[in-house]
Amino acid sequence: MKADIYGRVSRTSLPGLQPKVGLTLTPAGWALPGGGALSTHIVKLGAGPDTVAADVIDTEVAVLDLARRAGFEAPRAWIESFAGARAIVVERFDRKVAEEGVGRIHQEDGAQALGLNTEDLDRKFQRGGRDLPSWRALAAVLTDSFSEPDGLLRLVTFKHAVGDVDFHAKNVSFLRRPDGSIKVAPVYDSAMHMHEPSGHDGRSAIEINGKSDMDAIAAADLVAEAVSWPIPERRAQRIVAQTLERLVVALDEISPSDHPGVGDRAWRVVRDRADRLSAESLKTAKTMTKRNVSRPIRG
């Protein structure tokens, strides 16, 4: 057990659970919803400038920007000052705003979908040989509703590549459609963590192919994890490769000047991870192609 940056005892993979509040953006400005009114945005306070999580809200804005550029749905987010305190403002993806008012979009997070009791905050992580949460079980939430798990594989690949060690069961959600089918919710609550190793233990919040060491999880592990869901191997390889390729292109396109709070080291670590995983994925694809071509024809 250890105290986080706010002095609270926590076993999270990244110290510093950010204080947050739901606010509604009105023509007159920000308002605290009351009387059953719904918030439209989530505001999370940034950590102190001398803490290991000092840039976490800045990297979250950057990751959501990268996600949109890489073809994901992701809410708009920006940095704003409230009474002199820096905070991240994020649009709520589970809201629909119309002339008649603000409505809910039915969603449930992964912990809810798996029936986990997260009064114990540690339960949203896969720790100590636990069976749940797991990506296989979360993929089954989709397949049991006759929905393809491909979107979950894209999300796991993207968040692993950007170095999000805090991708636990409450940081993935599902949107339920009126016809009963479900889909993976937009990217949210995701940041760059691997550039600041003193702030975490380098372990993935949920294992990928039985591994939790973020640096030891290769592109082949992402494919093997998906095959266990099950997604056919060749399709899994294609999804992983395309996701990584789009992330590399997004990194080429994004301007660091748009995110001045994100340092060079953070960008460099994400770039190195994306390039390495993409190269591994390409090598695996070539191996699979060669294996299929050399397979003898029977009959």
C-alpha positions in Angstrom: 0.0 0.0 0.0 1.2 3.5 -0.7 -0.1 7.1 -0.4 -1.0 8.8 -3.7 -0.1 12.4 -4.6 -3.1 13.7 -2.5 -2.0 11.7 0.5 -4.7 9.0 0.2 -3.8 5.3 0.5 -4.2 3.6 -2.9 -3.1 0.5 -4.8 -3.8 1.9 -8.2 -1.3 1.4 -11.0 -0.8 5.1 -11.3 -0.8 7.2 -8.1 -3.1 10.1 -8.0 -6.9 9.6 -8.4 -7.8 13.0 -9.7 -10.7 14.9 -8.0 -13.4 15.3 -10.6 -16.8 17.0 -10.9 -19.6 17.0 -13.4 -20.5 20.4 -14.8 -23.0 21.6 -17.4 -22.0 24.1 -20.1 -24.7 26.7 -20.5 -24.9 29.8 -22.7 -24.1 31.7 -19.5 -21.1 29.5 -18.7 -20.4 26.6 -16.4 -23.0 25.5 -14.0 -23.2 22.8 -11.3 -26.2 20.6 -12.2 -28.9 20.1 -9.6 -32.4 18.9 -9.2 -31.9 15.9 -11.5 -30.2 17.9 -14.2 -27.4 16.1 -16.2 -23.9 17.3 -16.6 -22.4 17.6 -20.0 -18.7 17.7 -19.1 -16.3 16.2 -16.6 -13.7 18.4 -15.0 -10.7 16.8 -13.4 -8.2 18.8 -11.3 -4.6 18.5 -12.4 -1.9 17.3 -10.0 0.7 19.6 -8.5 3.6 20.8 -10.6 6.2 18.9 -8.5 4.4 15.5 -8.6 5.0 12.5 -10.9 1.5 13.1 -12.3 2.1 16.7 -13.1 1.4 16.3 -16.8 -1.2 13.6 -16.7 -4.1 15.9 -17.7 -2.0 17.3 -20.6 -1.1 13.8 -21.9 -4.8 12.9 -21.6 -5.8 15.7 -23.9 -3.0 14.6 -26.3 -4.0 10.9 -26.3 -7.6 11.8 -27.1 -6.3 14.0 -29.9 -4.2 11.0 -31.2 -7.2 8.7 -30.9 -9.4 10.9 -33.1 -6.6 11.2 -35.7 -6.1 7.4 -35.6 -9.8 6.9 -36.4 -11.3 6.3 -33.0 -14.3 8.1 -31.6 -13.1 10.2 -28.7 -14.6 13.2 -26.8 -13.2 16.7 -27.1 -11.0 17.7 -24.2 -8.9 20.7 -23.3 -7.1 22.4 -20.4 -8.9 25.2 -18.6 -8.2 27.2 -15.5 -10.7 27.3 -12.6 -9.9 29.8 -9.9 -6.3 29.6 -10.9 -6.2 25.8 -10.8 -5.4 23.9 -14.0 -7.9 21.2 -14.9 -8.9 19.0 -17.9 -12.4 19.5 -19.3 -13.8 16.4 -21.2 -17.1 16.2 -23.1 -19.2 13.3 -21.8 -19.7 10.7 -24.4 -22.7 9.3 -22.6 -24.8 12.4 -23.1 -26.8 13.7 -26.1 -27.5 17.4 -26.2 -30.6 18.6 -28.1 -32.8 21.7 -28.1 -35.1 20.1 -25.6 -32.3 19.4 -23.2 -29.6 16.9 -22.2 -30.3 13.2 -22.3 -28.5 10.0 -21.3 -26.9 7.5 -23.6 -27.1 4.0 -22.0 -23.7 2.9 -21.1 -22.0 0.6 -18.6 -18.4 0.3 -17.7 -16.5 -3.0 -17.8 -16.6 -3.5 -14.1 -20.4 -3.1 -14.1 -20.7 -5.4 -17.1 -18.7 -8.1 -15.3 -20.6 -7.6 -12.0 -17.5 -6.5 -10.1 -17.9 -4.8 -6.7 -15.5 -1.9 -7.0 -16.2 -0.4 -3.6 -12.8 -2.0 -3.2 -10.9 0.1 -5.8 -8.4 -2.7 -6.4 -11.1 -4.9 -8.0 -11.0 -3.0 -11.2 -7.5 -4.3 -11.8 -6.4 -7.9 -12.6 -4.0 -8.6 -9.7 -2.8 -11.7 -7.8 -3.9 -14.3 -10.3 -7.5 -13.1 -10.5 -9.7 -14.4 -13.3 -11.6 -11.1 -13.5 -11.4 -8.6 -14.9 -9.9 -10.0 -18.1 -10.0 -8.9 -21.7 -11.4 -12.3 -22.6 -14.4 -11.8 -20.3 -14.9 -8.3 -21.5 -14.8 -9.5 -25.1 -17.5 -12.0 -24.1 -19.8 -9.1 -23.1 -19.8 -8.2 -26.8 -20.0 -11.7 -28.3 -22.8 -12.7 -25.9 -24.8 -9.8 -27.4 -24.0 -10.9 -30.9 -21.5 -8.1 -31.4 -18.0 -8.4 -32.8 -15.2 -7.8 -30.4 -13.0 -6.1 -33.0 -13.5 -2.7 -31.6 -12.2 -3.9 -28.2 -9.0 -5.2 -29.8 -8.4 -1.9 -31.5 -8.9 -0.1 -28.2 -6.6 -2.5 -26.3 -3.9 -2.2 -29.0 -4.1 1.7 -29.0 -4.0 2.1 -25.2 -1.2 -0.4 -24.8 0.8 1.4 -27.6 0.5 4.9 -26.0 1.6 3.4 -22.6 -1.7 3.6 -20.6 -0.9 1.6 -17.5 -4.3 2.6 -16.0 -6.5 0.9 -18.5 -8.6 -1.0 -15.9 -12.2 -2.3 -16.1 -13.8 1.1 -15.3 -11.8 2.8 -18.1 -13.6 0.8 -20.9 -17.3 1.0 -21.4 -20.0 -0.3 -23.6 -22.9 1.6 -25.3 -26.2 -0.3 -25.5 -28.2 0.3 -28.6 -32.1 0.2 -28.7 -31.9 -3.1 -30.7 -30.1 -4.8 -27.9 -26.7 -4.9 -29.5 -23.7 -3.2 -27.9 -20.5 -1.5 -29.0 -17.3 -0.3 -27.4 -17.6 3.3 -26.1 -15.3 6.0 -27.4 -11.8 6.3 -26.0 -11.8 8.1 -22.6 -9.7 8.5 -19.4 -6.5 7.6 -21.2 -3.0 9.1 -20.8 0.7 8.6 -21.4 2.3 7.0 -18.4 5.5 5.1 -19.4 7.7 8.2 -19.7 7.5 8.7 -15.9 8.4 5.3 -14.5 8.7 6.6 -10.9 4.9 7.1 -10.9 3.9 3.5 -11.5 5.1 -0.1 -11.5 5.1 -0.6 -15.2 2.4 -3.2 -15.1 -0.7 -3.3 -17.3 -3.9 -2.9 -15.3 -5.3 -6.0 -17.1 -3.1 -8.8 -18.4 -2.5 -9.2 -22.2 -1.9 -12.8 -23.1 -1.1 -13.6 -19.5 1.5 -10.8 -19.3 1.4 -7.6 -17.2 4.9 -6.1 -17.8 4.1 -3.3 -20.3 7.5 -3.4 -21.9 7.4 -7.2 -22.3 4.0 -7.2 -24.1 4.7 -7.5 -27.8 2.4 -7.2 -30.9 2.2 -11.0 -31.0 0.8 -10.9 -27.5 -2.0 -8.6 -28.6 -2.8 -11.0 -31.4 -2.6 -14.1 -29.2 -4.9 -12.4 -26.6 -7.5 -11.7 -29.3 -7.3 -15.3 -30.6 -8.4 -16.4 -27.2 -11.6 -14.4 -27.3 -11.9 -15.8 -30.1 -11.0 -13.7 -33.1 -9.5 -15.6 -36.1 -5.7 -15.2 -36.1 -5.4 -13.5 -39.5 -8.2 -11.0 -38.7 -6.6 -10.3 -35.3 -3.3 -9.7 -36.9 -4.8 -7.3 -39.5 -6.7 -5.3 -36.8 -3.5 -4.9 -34.6 -1.4 -4.0 -37.6 -3.9 -1.4 -38.9 -4.4 0.1 -35.5 -0.7 0.5 -35.0 -0.2 1.9 -38.5 -2.9 4.5 -37.9 -1.3 5.5 -34.6 2.1 6.0 -36.3 0.5 8.2 -39.0 -1.3 10.1 -36.3 2.0 10.7 -34.5 3.5 12.0 -37.7 0.5 14.4 -38.2 0.1 15.8 -34.7 1.9 19.0 -33.7 3.5 18.9 -30.2 3.0 22.7 -30.2 -0.8 22.0 -29.8 0.0 20.3 -26.5 2.7 22.4 -24.8 2.2 20.7 -21.5 3.4 17.4 -22.9 7.2 17.1 -22.8 9.6 15.7 -25.4 10.3 12.6 -23.3 6.6 11.7 -23.3 6.3 12.0 -27.1 9.5 10.1 -27.6 8.4 7.2 -25.4 5.1 6.9 -27.2 6.8 7.1 -30.6 9.3 4.4 -29.7 6.5 2.1 -28.4 4.3 2.7 -31.5 7.2 2.1 -33.9 8.4 -1.0 -32.1 5.0 -2.6 -31.9 4.2 -1.7 -35.5 7.5 -3.2 -36.7 6.8 -6.4 -34.7 3.3 -6.6 -36.2 4.7 -6.3 -39.7 7.2 -9.0 -39.1 4.5 -11.3 -37.7 2.3 -10.6 -40.7 5.2 -11.6 -43.1 5.8 -14.8 -41.1 2.1 -15.7 -41.3 2.1 -15.1 -45.0 5.2 -17.2 -45.5 3.7 -20.0 -43.4 0.5 -20.0 -45.4 2.3 -20.0 -48.7 4.6 -22.8 -47.8 1.8 -25.0 -46.3 1.5 -28.1 -48.5 -1.7 -28.7 -50.5 -3.5 -31.8 -49.4 -5.9 -33.8 -51.4 
